[in-house]
Amino acid sequence: MPESGPLLVYGPRSTTYDFGPGHPLTPRRFGPGIDLLRSVGAEPGLAPEPATDDELAWVHDPAYIETIKAFGRTPLAASRAGIGPGDTPPFAGMHDASAAVAGGSLRAMEAILRGEVEHAFHPGGGLHHAMPDHASGFCVYDDPALAIARARRDGLRVLYVDLDVHHGDGVQAIQWNDPGVMTLSIHETGQTLFPGTGSIRELGGPDARGSKVNIPLEPGTGERGWLAALERVLPVLAEAHRPEVVVSQHGSDGHAWDPLAHLQLTTTAIGAAARLVDSVAHRWAGGRWLATGGGGYDAYRVVPRVWSLVWLAGAHREPSAETPEAWRSKWAEEAEQYGQAPLPERFEDEPNAGRPFGPVDDVLDRRAIEVAEAALAARDRALGR
């Protein structure tokens, strides 16, 4: 891997995946996000271009692909296949923009498989809710599942780690019956948050029992319990599966300041989790690691710092203590306009996102560990142990 760090996937098409000015998943995040990445030494090295229809059909039904093309031509058509008012509204050029996200993760995986890079980071990727025949949760085509499918075409065992606050249901569903793909999703419980899935009882299809593992956490869980649960489960699964390539999704929407969910994470914990994924990739997969960005709806205070910390984890470098003053000055007015100011002066947050620890935090921390242990026990039972 070049000393400069992971291959950064970003280009002109990255900002075309755009559901409109009022939508939470805004391309505005790329302005401050790519700027801060550049400040830590990252430079875009791969511009996403659309995956072909044949490639998309590795994980999506051909009829669904044609439906997305039709919406791209006629966005006012009647709702179907998960496209319509609400989470995933249609927009002109929807197919090309969505296929470009998929193509970015696919080409990054191919660069890894060719040995051109060890690590790649696609901040615009991570659309983990898309299903074979319908869109869901802001996601049209499932780029992590497509990257996994590409590695599987070479016969490689894959470990998928989903750190988004929402359950990685699309990737899990697409890879449900493949024992060569281990998926781990740590998320807020589906009892309180979309998509309503991701219980510890979801363990894989009849040919892949025990290869799908979930850690559903209670609302309010903070950085200590979340990170401890991940540290308890991820190394165990990696040792058991012995992956040859790692794919991960680093949604920043579990952060305490995110407006759409209820976990209380910090950039500090999210950065530590990225370093853990990196260590797993080097321990078991020869360093082969594709990271994707995923969700995150505080586009100024949180998303840019998380993206930088994920890239720095792959570069094997610690962040500077402070975010650049020039970066804060450049984006301060826009952040204020969207109610996400002031911009943080540090890459890593204060403990517990600045809130005092209390008895409730202690209870939730213990509960997180209990859920992690229960997830491993459920997997053991599925394997007949």
N, C-alpha and C positions, 0 to 999 in steps of 0.2 A: 504494500500500500504506500502511495506517495506520502512523504512527511507532511504535506500540507493538510492531510486529513481525508475524511470520507468524500466520495463523489457526491456533489450537491446537485440534485435534480430540480431544475427551475428554468423557465423560459417564457416567451411571449404568450404561449397558450395556457400557462398556469392560471392566469387571471381571467380566462374566458369561462371558467366553471363558475357561473354567476346566476343565482336565483333571483336577483333583484335587490334594490337598495334597502328594503326592510327585512331581509332574510338574515338570520343569525350567522350562517356560514358565509362570511363576506370575503371577497377577494381583497378588501382593504387590508387584511392582515399581512399580505405579502409586502406592502410598502415598509412598515416598520420591522417586519420579520426578516426580510432579506437584508435590509440595512444593518440590523444588528448582527446577523450572521457574517456579513462582510467585515464588520468591526472585529470579529474574533478570528478572521483569517480564511473564512469560507468564500469560495467563488463558484458560481454555477458552472458545471462542466457537462451537463446533459440537459438539453431542452426537450421537454416532452412533445411527442408527436402521436397522432392517433394509432392505437392498436388496430390491426385489421379485423374484419368481421370474423374470419376463420379463427383468429386468436381469441377474440371475445367469446366465441362459441365453445371454447374449452370449459368455461364456467357458466355461460348464459345461453338460454334457449334462443335459437335463431329468430323465432317469431317475436321475442321480446326485443331483440336488437332492431328489428324492422319497426317495431312500435316506437322506439326511441327516435329513430330516424324520422318517422312521420311527425312526431311532436316537434322536432327541430325545424321542420318545414312549416307546420301549422300549430303553433303553440296554443291556440284557442280551441283546439279539438276537445271533445268530451273526455273526461277523466277515465283512465284505465291503467292497469299494470302499475299501480302505486304512484302514478304521475297525476297531479291535479292540485287543487287548492290545499294549502297546509304545508307539511314538511318539505315536500319535493315537487314544487310547481314547475310547469314546463317553461322553456325559454328558447328563443331562436338559436339554432346551432347546437342544440343540446347534445346530439350524438357526437359531433366532432369534439366538443369540449370534454365530454365524459370519457370518450375513447382516448383522448390525450392523457388524462389522468392515468387511465389503465396502461397506456403505452409507456408513460414515464416509469412506472414501477416495473413493467415487463422488461424494458431495455436496461434498467439498472440491474435487475436480476441477471440478465444475460451477460452484462459486463462483469459481474461477480463470478458467474459460472465459467467465463473465459479466462479468469485469473487476471483481468486487467486491474481490478481493485479488490480489496478485501471487504471494505464497508461502503455502503451508499446510503444517502439520506434523501428521501423524497417528501418534503414538508407538505406538499399539496396532496399527497396520497393518503391512504388509510381509510378509504370509504367502505367500511367493514359491515355495513348493514344491508347492502344490495344483495338480493336473492337471485337465483337463476332466472326467474320469470317475472320479477317485479322489483321496483325501486322501493326504498324505505329509508327513513331517517336521514334525509339530505344526500343519500347515496344512490347513484344510478348504475354504475358498473363497479364491481368489486375488485379493485386493483390488488389488494393483498392476496386474495384468493387466486387471482390470475398469476401473480408472481410465484405463488406456491405451486400452482399447476405446472408452470414452466420448469421449476426445479424437479418436480416429480416426473416430468417427461424424460429427464436424465437419470431417473431412478434414485434420486437422493432423498434421504429421510429429512423431514423438515420439522422444526419446532417453531410454532407461531405463538408470540406473546402479545397479549392485548391489554394495554394499560389505560385505555379510555375509560371514562366514568360509566359509559354505557356498555352493556354486554356485546361482545363481538359475534352477534348471532349469524350474520351472513357467512362469514368465513367458517364458523362452526358447521353450519348447515351444508355448505358446499363440500366440505371435507369430512362429513359426518361418518362415512363408512370406509374411510381410508386409514388403515393402521399405520401407514407411513408418515402421517401428519399428526403430530401431537399439538393440540391447541390448549393454551392456558389464558383465561380471561379473568382479570380481577376488576370488579366493578361495583357500583351501587346496586343493591338488590333490585331485581325486577318487580318486587312487591311495591316499590315506591317510585320507580323510574322506567321510562321507555328503554328497551322494547318489551319489558315484562318477562324476559326469559333469563337463562343463565343460572339456574339452580345447581346445587351440587349433584343432583340426580341425573343431570344431562351428561352422559359418559361415553357417547359414541354409538354407532350402529352395530348390527350383529357381527360384522367382521372386524370391528375396531373398538370393542368395549375397553374402556379405560384409557382411551387415547384423547378424550376430550375432558378437560378439567376446568371447573369454575369456582371462583371465590367471591360470592356475593356478600357485600358488606352493608351494614346498617347506615342509614343517613347520619351524618355528623361525624363519621369515622375520620380521624385525622391522620397526620403523616406518620406517627409512631406505629399505630396499629396496621395501617396500610402497608408500610414498608416491611414491617416484621412478618406479616402474612406472606408477602411476596418472597421474602428471603427464606421463609420456611418451605415453600412449595417449589419454586422455580428450580433450584439446584437438584432437588430430588427427581423431578420430571426429566431434566436434562440428562442426568446420569442414567436414568432408566431408558430413555429413548435414544440417546447418543446420536443427536442430529448431525447432519452433514452440511446444513445451512440453516440459518435463523432468520425469520421474518418477524418484525415487531411493529406495533402501532402505539404511538406515544401521544394520545390525546391529552390535551392540557385542561380538559373540562372537569377534571376532578379537583381543580384548584379551589381554594376557599373563596376566591373572588369571582368564580365563574357564575354567570346568571342563570344557568339552565339545570343545575344539579345541586346535590346536597352533601358531597364529601367535603372535607376540610384539609386538602393537601397543600403542600408548598412546592415552590420550584426546587427547593433543596432536596426534598424527597423524590421528586420526579427525576431530577438529575442523578441521584443515587441509583434509582431504578434503571436508568439508561446505562450506567456504568456496570450494573449487575448483568444486564443483558449482554453487554460487550464482553464481560468476563466469561460468560457461558459460551458465547460464539468462539472465543479463543480456546477455551478448554475442550470443546467437543467438535466444533465445526471448522477448524482451521482458519478461524477469523471471518468466515463468510457470513455477512450480516447485512440485510436490507432493513432499514428503519423507515417508517412512514409517519406522517404528522398526525393525522386523525382530527378529532374534534377540538374545540376550544373557541370560546365566544367572548372572551375579554381580549380583543385583538391588539391592544396596545400595552397593557401592563403585564400580561401573562404569556400569551402565545409567543412573542418574539424571544423572551427569555428561555422558555422551554425549548424552542427550536435550537437556540444556540447551545444550550446545555446538552441536548441530544447529540449534536454535531461534535461538540467538544469531547463527549464520552468516547466517540469513535476515533477522534484524533489523539486520545490518551493525554489530554491536557486539562488542567484545572482552569476554571474561569477566573478572570480578574475579579477583584473584590467589587469594583464599581462598574456600572454600565457607563458607556462614554457620555460625557456631558453634551457633546455635539449631537449625539443621537437623541437624547432627551429634549434638547432644544428644537431639533428639527420636527419632532412629532408631537410636541406638547400641545400646540393649538388644536390639532385634529383630535388628539386624545380627549381634550377638554370638551370639544364639540360633541363627542359621542359618550360623554359621561364616564370616561375611563382615565381619569387623571387624579393625582400627578403620576408621571412615569417613575417607576422605582429607581432608586439610585444604586441598588445592588442587584447582582444576578440572582443571588440566593436570598430567600426570605428569612425574616425573624422566625424563631421557633413557634410552631403552632399558628403561623401567619399573623403573629402579633397578639394573639389572644392568650390570656392566662390559662394554664392548664388547671383543670378542676376534676372533681370526682366523676363527672360524666365522661370525660376523656379517658379516665382510667378504666371505666366499665367498657367503653367501646373498644379500647385497645385489647382488653382481655377477650372480648367477643370476637374480634378479628382473628386472633390466634386460634380460638376455638373453631371458627369457620374454616380456617386453613387446615387444621388437623382433621376436621370432618371431611373436607374435600379429598384429602389423601386417603382417609379410611374408606370413603365411598369408592375410590378408584381401586383400592386393594380388594374390596368385596367384588367389584366388577371383574377383576382378574382371578377371582377364586382363591384369594389368599387368606 
